[in-house]
Amino acid sequence: MQFFNHLTKALFSLVSFQNALELSAPASPVLLECNAPTVPAGWLQLSGHPKSIAPMANGIVRKRISGPNDTELLAYRQLMVDPYAIKVVPKFLGVHQVAGEHFIDLHNMLHGFVEPNVMDIKMGFRTFTETEVSNTALREDLYKKMIAVDPTAPTAEEHAQKAITKLRYMQFRENMSSTQEKGFRIEALRMRGCSPVTDLKTIKTDHQIRSTIGHFVNGRRSVAKDILKRLRQMRTLIEKSDFFQRHQVLGSSVFIVYDDQQVGVWLIDFAKSLPLPHGTKVTHRRRWQMGNSEEGLLHGFDELIRTMEAVQQNVHSVRHQSRATDV
Protein backbone atom coordinates (compact mmCIF):
# COMPACT_ATOMS: atom_id res chain seq x y z
CA MET A 1 0.00 0.00 0.00
CA GLN A 2 2.86 2.37 0.82
CA PHE A 3 4.37 1.69 -2.62
CA PHE A 4 1.08 2.36 -4.41
CA ASN A 5 0.43 5.55 -2.43
CA HIS A 6 3.91 6.78 -3.29
CA LEU A 7 3.36 6.00 -6.96
CA THR A 8 -0.03 7.71 -7.04
CA LYS A 9 1.32 10.81 -5.33
CA ALA A 10 4.21 11.05 -7.79
CA LEU A 11 2.00 10.48 -10.82
CA PHE A 12 -0.39 13.25 -9.91
CA SER A 13 2.13 15.97 -9.09
CA LEU A 14 1.02 18.43 -11.76
CA VAL A 15 3.57 20.24 -13.95
CA SER A 16 3.41 21.90 -17.36
CA PHE A 17 3.16 19.29 -20.12
CA GLN A 18 6.29 18.54 -22.13
CA ASN A 19 6.03 16.74 -25.47
CA ALA A 20 9.57 15.44 -25.91
CA LEU A 21 11.98 13.28 -23.91
CA GLU A 22 15.54 12.00 -23.79
CA LEU A 23 16.65 8.40 -23.59
CA SER A 24 20.40 7.95 -23.97
CA ALA A 25 23.89 9.53 -23.94
CA PRO A 26 24.51 13.30 -23.66
CA ALA A 27 24.12 15.41 -26.80
CA SER A 28 26.35 18.28 -27.82
CA PRO A 29 25.36 21.65 -26.28
CA VAL A 30 26.32 23.14 -29.68
CA LEU A 31 23.67 21.01 -31.36
CA LEU A 32 21.03 22.04 -28.87
CA GLU A 33 21.96 25.70 -29.24
CA CYS A 34 21.94 25.50 -33.04
CA ASN A 35 18.45 24.00 -32.96
CA ALA A 36 17.07 26.04 -30.09
CA PRO A 37 14.04 27.32 -32.07
CA THR A 38 12.83 23.72 -32.59
CA VAL A 39 13.34 22.55 -29.00
CA PRO A 40 10.02 22.59 -27.13
CA ALA A 41 9.84 24.48 -23.85
CA GLY A 42 10.20 22.15 -20.89
CA TRP A 43 12.33 19.54 -22.68
CA LEU A 44 12.63 16.72 -20.14
CA GLN A 45 14.42 13.44 -19.53
CA LEU A 46 12.31 10.35 -18.88
CA SER A 47 15.31 8.06 -18.39
CA GLY A 48 19.00 7.94 -19.24
CA HIS A 49 21.45 10.86 -19.29
CA PRO A 50 20.48 14.50 -19.91
CA LYS A 51 20.81 16.37 -23.22
CA SER A 52 20.91 13.26 -25.38
CA ILE A 53 18.35 13.91 -28.11
CA ALA A 54 17.40 17.15 -29.84
CA PRO A 55 13.99 17.34 -31.55
CA MET A 56 14.10 18.56 -35.14
CA ALA A 57 11.34 19.53 -37.54
CA ASN A 58 8.94 17.13 -39.29
CA GLY A 59 8.85 14.41 -36.65
CA ILE A 60 12.60 13.78 -36.38
CA VAL A 61 14.91 13.56 -33.38
CA ARG A 62 18.68 13.80 -33.59
CA LYS A 63 20.74 11.64 -31.22
CA ARG A 64 24.44 11.94 -30.52
CA ILE A 65 26.72 8.99 -31.31
CA SER A 66 30.45 8.42 -30.84
CA GLY A 67 31.44 8.49 -34.53
CA PRO A 68 31.08 6.86 -37.96
CA ASN A 69 31.71 3.39 -36.49
CA ASP A 70 29.34 3.79 -33.55
CA THR A 71 27.65 0.55 -32.47
CA GLU A 72 24.16 2.07 -32.59
CA LEU A 73 24.69 3.52 -36.08
CA LEU A 74 25.88 0.16 -37.40
CA ALA A 75 22.92 -1.52 -35.72
CA TYR A 76 20.34 0.83 -37.25
CA ARG A 77 21.81 0.40 -40.72
CA GLN A 78 21.37 -3.35 -40.41
CA LEU A 79 17.94 -3.07 -38.77
CA MET A 80 16.65 -1.00 -41.70
CA VAL A 81 17.45 -3.75 -44.23
CA ASP A 82 15.97 -6.54 -42.12
CA PRO A 83 12.32 -7.03 -43.26
CA TYR A 84 11.24 -8.14 -39.79
CA ALA A 85 13.33 -5.92 -37.52
CA ILE A 86 12.41 -2.74 -39.41
CA LYS A 87 8.82 -3.19 -38.18
CA VAL A 88 9.92 -3.25 -34.53
CA VAL A 89 12.15 -0.16 -34.23
CA PRO A 90 11.85 3.59 -34.94
CA LYS A 91 12.80 4.50 -38.50
CA PHE A 92 16.44 5.45 -39.06
CA LEU A 93 16.67 8.56 -41.28
CA GLY A 94 20.40 9.14 -41.69
CA VAL A 95 23.59 10.31 -40.01
CA HIS A 96 24.94 13.88 -39.77
CA GLN A 97 28.06 15.64 -38.56
CA VAL A 98 27.64 18.91 -36.66
CA ALA A 99 30.53 20.90 -35.20
CA GLY A 100 32.79 17.85 -35.43
CA GLU A 101 30.35 15.51 -33.70
CA HIS A 102 28.19 12.77 -35.20
CA PHE A 103 24.43 12.32 -34.84
CA ILE A 104 21.79 9.95 -36.12
CA ASP A 105 18.31 11.04 -37.17
CA LEU A 106 15.42 8.89 -35.98
CA HIS A 107 11.65 9.04 -36.18
CA ASN A 108 10.28 11.00 -33.24
CA MET A 109 8.01 8.44 -31.60
CA LEU A 110 5.97 11.20 -29.97
CA HIS A 111 5.18 12.84 -33.31
CA GLY A 112 1.44 12.87 -33.97
CA PHE A 113 0.51 12.16 -30.36
CA VAL A 114 -1.38 14.75 -28.30
CA GLU A 115 -0.44 14.95 -24.61
CA PRO A 116 0.60 11.28 -24.51
CA ASN A 117 1.29 8.91 -21.64
CA VAL A 118 4.76 7.39 -21.89
CA MET A 119 6.53 4.37 -20.37
CA ASP A 120 10.10 3.08 -20.76
CA ILE A 121 10.75 -0.62 -19.95
CA LYS A 122 14.35 -1.89 -19.97
CA MET A 123 14.55 -5.37 -21.48
CA GLY A 124 16.66 -8.43 -20.67
CA PHE A 125 18.02 -10.01 -17.50
CA ARG A 126 21.47 -8.63 -18.29
CA THR A 127 22.04 -5.03 -19.35
CA PHE A 128 25.85 -5.00 -19.10
CA THR A 129 28.40 -6.41 -21.56
CA GLU A 130 30.67 -9.31 -20.66
CA THR A 131 33.66 -7.03 -21.23
CA GLU A 132 32.38 -4.68 -18.54
CA VAL A 133 32.51 -7.42 -15.89
CA SER A 134 35.41 -9.58 -17.11
CA ASN A 135 37.86 -8.01 -14.65
CA THR A 136 37.85 -10.15 -11.50
CA ALA A 137 39.80 -7.65 -9.38
CA LEU A 138 38.27 -6.94 -5.96
CA ARG A 139 37.13 -3.35 -5.55
CA GLU A 140 36.61 -1.57 -2.25
CA ASP A 141 34.63 1.26 -3.88
CA LEU A 142 31.96 -1.15 -5.17
CA TYR A 143 31.75 -2.84 -1.77
CA LYS A 144 31.10 0.56 -0.19
CA LYS A 145 28.41 1.30 -2.80
CA MET A 146 26.76 -2.03 -2.06
CA ILE A 147 26.59 -1.59 1.70
CA ALA A 148 25.35 1.97 1.25
CA VAL A 149 22.31 0.49 -0.49
CA ASP A 150 21.97 -2.69 1.58
CA PRO A 151 24.39 -3.42 4.46
CA THR A 152 23.18 -7.03 4.59
CA ALA A 153 23.88 -7.78 0.92
CA PRO A 154 27.57 -8.82 1.13
CA THR A 155 28.48 -12.34 2.17
CA ALA A 156 30.61 -12.96 5.27
CA GLU A 157 33.64 -13.37 3.01
CA GLU A 158 32.91 -10.12 1.19
CA HIS A 159 32.51 -8.32 4.52
CA ALA A 160 35.88 -9.69 5.59
CA GLN A 161 37.54 -8.61 2.32
CA LYS A 162 35.64 -5.30 2.24
CA ALA A 163 35.71 -5.62 -1.53
CA ILE A 164 33.71 -7.20 -4.37
CA THR A 165 34.11 -7.71 -8.11
CA LYS A 166 32.31 -5.54 -10.65
CA LEU A 167 30.29 -8.55 -11.80
CA ARG A 168 29.06 -9.10 -8.25
CA TYR A 169 28.09 -5.45 -7.95
CA MET A 170 26.31 -5.34 -11.34
CA GLN A 171 24.32 -8.47 -10.54
CA PHE A 172 23.44 -7.03 -7.13
CA ARG A 173 22.10 -3.90 -8.80
CA GLU A 174 20.14 -5.89 -11.41
CA ASN A 175 18.65 -8.12 -8.70
CA MET A 176 17.20 -5.09 -6.87
CA SER A 177 14.71 -4.76 -9.71
CA SER A 178 12.67 -7.29 -11.69
CA THR A 179 15.49 -7.55 -14.26
CA GLN A 180 17.04 -10.88 -13.26
CA GLU A 181 13.75 -12.60 -12.53
CA LYS A 182 11.42 -11.19 -15.20
CA GLY A 183 13.85 -10.11 -17.89
CA PHE A 184 12.49 -6.55 -17.81
CA ARG A 185 12.18 -3.63 -15.44
CA ILE A 186 10.11 -0.47 -15.54
CA GLU A 187 12.58 2.38 -15.90
CA ALA A 188 10.25 5.37 -15.89
CA LEU A 189 6.83 6.62 -16.88
CA ARG A 190 4.96 9.83 -17.32
CA MET A 191 1.21 10.33 -17.27
CA ARG A 192 -0.53 13.17 -19.06
CA GLY A 193 -0.23 16.41 -17.13
CA CYS A 194 2.04 14.87 -14.48
CA SER A 195 5.71 14.90 -13.64
CA PRO A 196 7.80 11.92 -14.77
CA VAL A 197 8.27 9.09 -12.29
CA THR A 198 11.80 7.71 -12.49
CA ASP A 199 12.33 5.99 -9.12
CA LEU A 200 10.78 2.71 -10.25
CA LYS A 201 13.88 0.52 -10.51
CA THR A 202 13.14 -1.33 -7.25
CA ILE A 203 9.69 -2.43 -8.41
CA LYS A 204 10.08 -6.19 -8.34
CA THR A 205 7.06 -8.23 -7.28
CA ASP A 206 4.22 -9.29 -9.58
CA HIS A 207 1.81 -7.12 -7.61
CA GLN A 208 4.01 -4.04 -7.87
CA ILE A 209 4.62 -4.52 -11.58
CA ARG A 210 0.97 -5.13 -12.43
CA SER A 211 -0.17 -2.23 -10.26
CA THR A 212 2.26 0.14 -11.98
CA ILE A 213 1.38 -0.93 -15.51
CA GLY A 214 -2.30 -1.04 -14.59
CA HIS A 215 -2.03 2.53 -13.34
CA PHE A 216 -0.30 3.48 -16.61
CA VAL A 217 -3.13 2.03 -18.75
CA ASN A 218 -5.52 3.95 -16.50
CA GLY A 219 -8.48 1.57 -16.87
CA ARG A 220 -8.49 1.80 -20.66
CA ARG A 221 -9.24 -1.68 -21.94
CA SER A 222 -8.60 -0.74 -25.59
CA VAL A 223 -5.15 0.61 -24.69
CA ALA A 224 -4.21 -2.57 -22.79
CA LYS A 225 -5.50 -4.65 -25.72
CA ASP A 226 -3.53 -2.66 -28.32
CA ILE A 227 -0.30 -2.76 -26.28
CA LEU A 228 -0.66 -6.54 -25.80
CA LYS A 229 -1.33 -7.10 -29.51
CA ARG A 230 1.72 -5.05 -30.48
CA LEU A 231 4.01 -6.81 -27.96
CA ARG A 232 2.99 -10.20 -29.36
CA GLN A 233 3.64 -8.97 -32.89
CA MET A 234 7.06 -7.60 -31.90
CA ARG A 235 8.03 -10.89 -30.27
CA THR A 236 7.15 -12.82 -33.44
CA LEU A 237 9.09 -10.38 -35.63
CA ILE A 238 12.17 -10.57 -33.38
CA GLU A 239 12.05 -14.38 -33.47
CA LYS A 240 12.09 -14.24 -37.30
CA SER A 241 14.71 -11.48 -37.62
CA ASP A 242 18.18 -12.22 -38.93
CA PHE A 243 19.56 -9.20 -37.08
CA PHE A 244 18.41 -10.53 -33.71
CA GLN A 245 19.75 -13.99 -34.55
CA ARG A 246 23.19 -12.44 -35.09
CA HIS A 247 23.36 -9.98 -32.17
CA GLN A 248 23.19 -9.82 -28.41
CA VAL A 249 20.91 -6.90 -27.61
CA LEU A 250 21.79 -5.28 -24.28
CA GLY A 251 20.14 -2.32 -22.61
CA SER A 252 17.35 -1.87 -25.17
CA SER A 253 13.93 -0.64 -24.04
CA VAL A 254 10.34 -1.16 -24.99
CA PHE A 255 8.95 2.35 -25.44
CA ILE A 256 5.17 2.68 -25.05
CA VAL A 257 3.19 5.82 -25.85
CA TYR A 258 -0.55 6.41 -26.11
CA ASP A 259 -3.09 9.23 -26.19
CA ASP A 260 -6.84 9.37 -26.69
CA GLN A 261 -6.56 8.27 -30.33
CA GLN A 262 -3.65 5.88 -30.80
CA VAL A 263 -1.05 3.57 -29.24
CA GLY A 264 2.60 3.16 -30.25
CA VAL A 265 5.14 0.57 -29.09
CA TRP A 266 8.76 0.27 -30.30
CA LEU A 267 12.06 -1.30 -29.28
CA ILE A 268 14.67 1.43 -28.86
CA ASP A 269 18.32 2.00 -27.86
CA PHE A 270 20.89 -0.18 -29.62
CA ALA A 271 24.12 1.27 -28.24
CA LYS A 272 25.03 -2.16 -26.84
CA SER A 273 23.77 -4.36 -29.69
CA LEU A 274 26.91 -6.37 -30.32
CA PRO A 275 27.52 -8.92 -33.08
CA LEU A 276 27.77 -12.45 -31.70
CA PRO A 277 31.19 -14.12 -31.60
CA HIS A 278 31.77 -16.47 -34.54
CA GLY A 279 29.95 -19.77 -34.05
CA THR A 280 27.81 -18.48 -31.16
CA LYS A 281 24.03 -18.82 -31.26
CA VAL A 282 21.56 -17.35 -28.79
CA THR A 283 17.92 -17.99 -28.00
CA HIS A 284 17.45 -14.66 -26.15
CA ARG A 285 15.73 -16.75 -23.48
CA ARG A 286 18.41 -18.87 -21.80
CA ARG A 287 20.05 -17.70 -18.60
CA TRP A 288 23.34 -15.88 -19.02
CA GLN A 289 26.66 -17.50 -18.18
CA MET A 290 29.97 -15.86 -18.99
CA GLY A 291 30.71 -16.56 -22.64
CA ASN A 292 27.26 -17.64 -23.88
CA SER A 293 26.19 -14.10 -24.97
CA GLU A 294 22.60 -14.62 -23.80
CA GLU A 295 20.81 -11.50 -22.54
CA GLY A 296 17.19 -12.57 -22.08
CA LEU A 297 15.52 -10.18 -24.52
CA LEU A 298 12.79 -12.63 -25.56
CA HIS A 299 12.45 -13.94 -22.01
CA GLY A 300 11.61 -10.35 -21.10
CA PHE A 301 9.03 -10.17 -23.88
CA ASP A 302 7.46 -13.42 -22.69
CA GLU A 303 7.15 -12.10 -19.13
CA LEU A 304 5.97 -8.65 -20.20
CA ILE A 305 3.28 -10.20 -22.39
CA ARG A 306 2.13 -12.37 -19.47
CA THR A 307 1.99 -9.26 -17.31
CA MET A 308 -0.02 -7.34 -19.92
CA GLU A 309 -2.43 -10.27 -20.21
CA ALA A 310 -3.04 -10.06 -16.46
CA VAL A 311 -3.43 -6.27 -16.61
CA GLN A 312 -5.91 -6.52 -19.49
CA GLN A 313 -7.91 -9.18 -17.65
CA ASN A 314 -7.97 -7.05 -14.53
CA VAL A 315 -9.21 -4.01 -16.48
CA HIS A 316 -11.95 -6.18 -17.98
CA SER A 317 -12.92 -7.56 -14.55
CA VAL A 318 -13.00 -4.13 -12.92
CA ARG A 319 -15.20 -2.75 -15.70
CA HIS A 320 -17.51 -5.75 -15.53
CA GLN A 321 -17.87 -5.38 -11.75
CA SER A 322 -18.48 -1.65 -12.13
CA ARG A 323 -21.27 -2.21 -14.63
CA ALA A 324 -22.83 -4.86 -12.39
CA THR A 325 -22.75 -2.44 -9.46
CA ASP A 326 -24.37 0.30 -11.57
CA VAL A 327 -27.19 -2.08 -12.52
Secondary structure, 3 states (H helix, E strand, C coil): CHHHHHHHHHHCCECCCCCCEECCCCCCHHHHHHCHHHCCCCCEECCCCCCCEEECCCCEEEEEECCCCCHHHHHHHHHCCCCCHHHCCCCEEEEEEECCEEEEEEECCCCCCCCCEEEEEEECCCCCCCHHHCCCCCEHHHHHHHHHHCCCCCCHHHHHHCCECHHHHHHHHHHCCCHHHHCEEEEEEECCCECCECCCCCCCCHHHHHHHHHHHHCCCHHHHHHHHHHHHHHHHHHHHCHHHHCEEEECCEEEEEECCCCEEEEEECCCEEEECCCCCCCCCCCCCCCCCCCCCHHHHHHHHHHHHHHHHHHHHHHHHHHHHHHC
